[in-house]
Amino acid sequence: MAKDTVRPGIAERLSRMIQLPTVSAELDVRGMEPFDAFVALLAELYPLAHERLALERHTELGLLFHWKGRAGASDGPVVLMAHYDVVPVDESDPWTYPPFEGRIADGSVYGRGALDDKGPLIVVIEAVENLLAEGFVPARDVYLSFGGNEETYGHAAEEIAAAFRERGIIPWLVVDEGGAVVDAPLSFVPGSAAMIGVGEKGIATIELSARGDGGHASTPPAVTAVRRVSRAVDRLGPTTFRARTPKAVSRMLAQLAGGAGGPARLLLRTLAAMPWLTARVFAAVGGEPAALVRTTVAATMQSGGTAANVIPSQASATLNLRIALGETTARAADRVRRRIGDDLVTVTLTEASEPSPESRTDTPAFALLEEALAVSHPGVPAVPYVMMAATDSRHFHRFSPSVFRFAPLEMSSAQRAAIHGVDERVEIAALERGEKFHRALIERIQ
């Protein structure tokens, strides 16, 4: 792929965004100052967007820009989404450059949020600003929906989506973060692919709790509260939920088969035609393939006890479940209860967001994504898949027929691993191609 000429300035603008520590999980500690500063920075960097687009605030953290389309446009609008909050940083992690410095080095911008999600945000608003400077007016209304608390369940985006429903506005197309342009989408499939999420798994938080006899550690009972909860967690292994292949995964395999050769093509075609076999193979492989075909459960927190020599009278553990398409959070919680099989362990579903339906790919909306991709990343195919993490777009997929999750940036496996991790970074050339994608998308709206 030829290296594009990088327009001066985009790296510096992203660097300034990264320098603002908009950590939504630390709002109680940091306060609103970084978030307010980010909103002010957007106004400084993108004056035309603020002058010519109407801006609404939803809660303190939701920004909704409205770009009116050509006179007489009445069809559903396009909604381009991103979020400007980031996850916390462990100060003990060995970052090459400080995570909130926004260092520009080696052709990349480093820092927390470079990929998740200030990089994807900046390529959206850059495209809008540039088109406004040229006097362009889109064929349909375009909305920019930027949330400031996606990493803490996205209540800002939830309110924005609720406003659309109250006003009777049904988006024709919604695009949020999600997949990316990746090399070797499967280990045995060479080449690049634009992985576009056509559905996303649900998410549930479940708390396990138990009580027992407390006392001195020198005379422990047979089953303590800590042991009971630990035993419950141990029973929730990888096979807790049955593997099933969503249609989106079969479509992904069929499309990848077209670009593969030899034995890989035969294998992909066979898996695409036999969903039951795909479920078994992916489950056996483990990791990301297994997560594509079933609900996953992970214990993320555990508590109980106040001293090393005291048996606690209560203990608890927190589970994070990613709910497979076609499943529900309630059924998943019931499955956890049955698998644990202990009436003395209380299973409480504390937070739940249902999995999405699958958006169709045989539509003009998906074709528009392919057209834009052909401009920004020529020769790279658009491949549907299931998004395993949660995005703000889940608040739109209940009433909008075409919701897709795709950030038009190249991301290597190392870069994807750095999201929520160490040395998060984005190539400056990738940002330029991302801007080109969104510009082409907006220009080609019909």
N, C-alpha and C positions, 0 to 999 in steps of 0.2 A: 504494500500500500504506500503510495507516494506521500512524502511528508508535506503537510500543508504549511503555507506561510502563516505564522502566528501573528495575529493582530496585537500590537503592543498594548498593554494595559489590563488585559483580562486576568493575568496572573497577579498583578498588584491588587486588583479589586478583590479577588478571592482571598488573597493574603489578609487584607484588612478585615474581611468577614470572619476569617478564622481567628483573628486576634481577639475577637469578642467571645468570651467563654459562656455561650448560651446553653448551659447545662440544665436541662429542665428538671432533672432529678435533684438538683441543688438549689431550686428556687427559694426554699425556706432559708437557706444559708446565704446565698449570693443576692437574693432579691431580684427585682425587675430591672435593675440598672443595665446589665448586658443586653437584655432583650429590647429595652427602649433604645439603647444605643444602636442596636442592629437596625431597627426600624428607621432611625434617623440616618444611618449610613446608606440604606437603600434609597432614601429620598435624595441624598447628596450625589450618589453615584448614577442614579437613573432619573434625572429630572423630567424627561419627556413622559415617562411612564406615570409619574406622579402628577404631571400637568394635564395630560390628555385622557387619562383613565380615571374612572371613579374608584375611590378606595373606601371600603367599609372595614370596620374593626369588629370582629366577633370574639367575645371575651377580650381579655387583654392581649392574647397571644395569636389570634387568627387574623390574617390579612387577606382580603378578597378584592382584587382589582378587576374592574369590568371594562372591557374594550368593546365598544359598540361596533357591530358589523355594518355592512352597507345598508342603505335605506331600504326598508321593506323586507329585510331578512327576518324570517319568522320561525325557521327551523331551530331545532335544539342547538345549544351552544357547544363549544369545545372548552373543556376545563383542563388546564395544565397545573399539576400539583407538585409541591415540594415542601420540605420542612427545614427550618433554620435552627432548631434545637439539636443538641448533640448529647452523647452519653458521657459519663464521667471518665476521668483519667486516673489510673493508679499511679501515684507519684513515684512509686518504686520501679515502674517499668522503664527499660533502657531505650528511650527514644533517641534517635540520632540527632534530632533537633527538638527543642521544647515544643510540646504539643499545641500550645496556643501562640506560638511565635509567628506562624504563617511563613516559614522560611521558603524562599524560592531558590532551588538548587538543582543542578543536573537536569534541567528541562522539566522539572516538576514543582508542584506546590505541595508542601508538607504540612500536616497538622490535622487535629481532630475536626472532622466535618468535611475534609477535602472531597471524600466520596459519599459520605452519609451525613448531611445531604446538601451541603452548601455548594458543592461542585455542580450537581444536577440542578440546583436552584438557579445558579448564576447563568447557566447556559440558556435557561428559559427567558429570564428577564433581559439578558443581553440581546437575544434575538428580537424581542419585542421592542426594545429601545432602538435598535438599528432599523427596524422596519418603520417605526414611527418617524425616525429622522428622514426617511425616504418618502414620507407621506402616504404610506400604504394603509389601506383599510381592508380588513378581512371580510370574506363573504358571509360568515356567521359571527355572532357574538363570541368573544373569547374571554374566559375568566382565568385569572391567575390566583390559585388558592395556596397560600403559604401558611403553614401551621407552626406554632412554637412549642408544642408539647407532644409531638408524635412519639417520642421515646418513652413517654409516660401515658400511653394509651390514647392520645390524640383527641382530647375533648374539644379543642379549637376547631379541628376539621369536622368533628361531629356536629357542632353548631352551624358551621357553614353549610354542610349537607342538609341539615334540618331547614335552614333558610331557603334552600332551593326547593325542597318539597313543599314548604308552606306557600311559596310563590308559584307553584305549579310548573317549575322549570325542570325539564327532563334533559339532561345533557346528551348530545349525540355521541360524544366521545370524551372519555376521561383518561388522562395519562398521568401516572405517578411513578415514583421510583420503583425499582424492582430488579429485573434482569439487566444485563449489560451486553456489550460486545465482548465476547470471550474467545480465547483460543481453545481448541480441543474440548468442545462442550461435554463429550464423554471421553474417557481415557483412551479409547480405541478409535475415536473419530477425529481425524486431523482437520485443520482449517479453522476459520473463524465463523462464528454464528452470533446473530443478535437474538438473545434469549428474551422473549417477550412473555411476561406472566399473563396468562389468560384467566387465571383464578388464583386464589390464595387460601392457604390453610387457615382455619380458625385458631383461636388461642384461648386457653383456660388456665386459671390459677386455682389450684386445689390445696387446701390445708388439711393435713392429717394431724390429729391430736389424740392424746391418751392420758389418763390419770392412773396413778398407782400409789402404793404405800411408799412414803418417803421415810427418811431416817438416816442413821449412821451407816457409812459405807462399809463398816466392818461386819455388818450382819445383813447382807442384801437378801431380799426376797427372790423367789425363783424367776419371776418376770417383773422387771421394773418398767416404768413408763417409757424410759429411753429405749430399752430393749424391744418393747412392743412396737414403738414407732419405727425403729430401725428394721425390725423384721418385716413390717408392712412395706417399707420402701424396697427392701430386698426382693419382695415378691413381684415387684413391678418391673420385670425385665423387658428386653426388646420384643418378646412375643406376646406382650399383654394385649395388643390389638392386632386383629387379622389384617393381612396385606391384601389390598385391592388396587387395581390399576385405574386411575382416572382416564377419561377419554383424552384429556389434554396430553398426558404422557404418551399414549398410543400415537397421537398426531405428531408429537415431537419425534418419536422414533421413526415414523414413516418419512418425515421430512429429512431427517438426518441421513436416512438410508440413501436418499437421492444424491447426496454428496460424498458418500463413502464408496469404497471399492473392495473387491475380493470378498474374503470371508466376513469382514465387518458389515458389508452391505447385506449379505444373506442373514447374518445374525439379527441385524436391526429390522429387516423386513419380517423375519419370523416373530420377533418380539412384538412388533406393531400389530401383527395379525392374531396374536395369542395373548390377550391381556392376563389370563390366569398364569401363563408361564412367566410373563414379565414380573408379576407380583412375587412369584417364588424366587426368581433370579435376583431381583433387586433387593429383596429382603435378606437373601443369603449374602449378598455383597456387603451390606451394611452401609453406614455413613450416609452421604447425601442420597444415593440411589434408594436406600431403605426408607428414608424420610419422605421420598416422593410417593410412596405407595401405602403408607399407613400412618396412623396417629402415633406420635412419639410422646414419651413421658420422661421427664428428667427431674430429679430432686435437686433443687437449687439452694435451699436454705434449711437449716436444722437448729433447733434451740431446746434448751432444758437444762436446769441446774444452775446453782449459784456458787458452789465451792467444790474443790476436788474431792473432799471427804464427806460430801452430803449427797444422799440419793434424792433426786428431785421427785416431787409428787406429780409433776406433769411434764410432758415433752411434746414437741410438735415438729413437723417438717412441711416444707412448701414444695409443691410440685408445679412444674410448668409443662403444659400439654399443648402440642400443636395438632389441631384437629383436622383429619383428612377430609377432603371433599366427599360429600355424601354422608358424612357422619354428623352428629350434633353434640354439643357440649354436655347436654343432660345425659345422653346415652353413654358418653365417655366417662362421666362421673360414676354412673351406675356400674360400668365395667370395672372401674378401679375398685369400687366397693366389693364386687364379687371376687375379684382377683385377690384382694387382701384377705377376705374371708374371716374377719375378726370383728365381732360386734362391739368390742371394747375400744376400737379405733374409730373415732368420729371423722367422717369424710365430708368436708364442707367446700362447695364450689363458691369461691369468693369473687371471681371475676370471669366473665365469659364473653367472647365474641365469636359468632358462628362463622364457619367457612363460607366462602363465596360461591355463587354459581359460576359456571364457566362462560366466558364471553366467546361468541362465535368468531371464527376467522374468515368465513366466507361472506364478508360484509364490506361495504365501501369504507367504513371506519378503519378496519384493519388494513385494507388496501392503501389507505392514505399513509399509514405508518410505513408500509413497504416502499411507497413512492419517496417519502422523505429519507428513508434509509439508503435508497439507491443514490441519492444526491450526496449524503454525508459519508457513507461507507459503501461505495460501489462494489458490487460483487459479493457482499455479505448477505446471506439469506436471513429472513425473519423466521424464527423457530418458536412455536408456542411451547410453554412449559407451565408447571405449577409453582407458584411462589410459596416458599416454606415459611418465610417471616411475615409479620403483619405490617400493613401500610395504612396510611391515612385514607387511601381510596376505598377501604372496606366500608366506609360510611356512605359511599355513593352506589355500591354495586347492588343494593336492594331495589333501586328504582331506575338505574341507568343501564341500558342493555349492553353497552360497549365500554368496559373498564379494563385498561391494560396497564401493566406495570413494567416500565422500561426506562432506564437512564441511558441516553445515547453516548456512553463513554466506554472506551476500551478499559477492561479490567483484567489483569493477569490473575492467576491463582494466588500469587503472593499479595497482590493488592486487595483481592476479595478477603483474604485471611486477615488483613490489617484493619478492616472495618470493625469497629468496636475494639480494636486491638492496638498494636504498636506500629508506629511509622506509617500511619495512614497518609496516602499521597495520591495525586492525580497528575498525569502528564499535561503540560500546557497545550500541546498539539491536540490532545483528546478533548480538551475544553473547547478549542476552536471548532473541531468537527461536531461537537455537541451543539454549539450555537448554530452551525450550518443545518443540522437536523431540524431543530425547532423552527428556524427561519423557513426552510422548505415546507415543513408541515403546515405552518400558518398560511404561507403563500398559496398552497394547493387546496386549501379547504374549499369545498363546493357548497 
